[in-house]
Amino acid sequence: MSLGLGLVAGLADYLGGILLVRRSPTSKSLRYFVALGAGFMLAAALLEMVPEGMAVNAKWAPALILIGYCGVHLLEHSLVPHFHFGEETHKHEFLSAKTSYSVLLGLATHTFFDGVAIGSGFVVSEWLGWVLFFAVFLHKLPEGFTVASVMMAGGQGRRAALNSAMFLGATTVVGVLVINLEPSLVRAGLPLAAGVTIYVAATDLVPEVNHEPGIKMALVFFAGVVGFFLLRLLAPA
């Protein structure tokens, strides 16, 4: 189940890349997926991933959550240049193929832990696995759209843009596979993934939501939070 859902999430990355390359009108609605995904991810991370991480590894979970958060922060402020979730329009920020590929590497770190989160969730319970799949899936289209945009802004062709989106999808599947092959890694994988998820939701996605004027995007963000609680009502006792 987790491998199948990991593949679905990975395909969503690729679909995001296709939307960018083909300039689909649907791409304009991706900002709503960013807002919806940010709210759902933040709620899932704080109310499910953190408590479950503490349950499977009470001694080291807090430190691992912090390591996951700080690790992504360090990566994004050292190796990876600034980028936006959505279409990258500041082409002057990406002057070479090297910088665009460094963004790809940074996003691949996110997507690997997306897979770790899904795989770890299913080790703990089927309910948590589905919750984390939805949390991951909601930001996959914007993620694939973003990496394709970054590659195009860096002077790469459409094939490179699509291959980059496919690479992000593949690293998601690899993350799921790692946990499937060695389920005991959930003791470290789930807390680490929780820290990464909190960073991506609160530091990468929420600022993009805040860039939009008006109240509409804020309401979509809160709809993501409410959606999590509605899904939680369906959880088994």
Buried (B, 14 or more C-beta within 10 A) or exposed (E): EBBEBBBBBBBBBBBBBBBBBEEBEEBEEBBBBBBBBBBBBBBBBBBBBBEBBBEBBEEBBBEBBBBBBEBBEEBBEEEBBEBBBBBBEEEEBBEEEEBBBBBBEBBBBBBBBBBBBBBBBBBBBEBBBBBBBBBBBBBBBBBBBBBBBBBBBBEBEBEBBBBBBBBBBBBBBBBBBBBBEEBEBBBBBBBBBBBBBBBBBBEBBBEBBEEBEEEEBBEBBEBBBBBBEEBBEEEEE
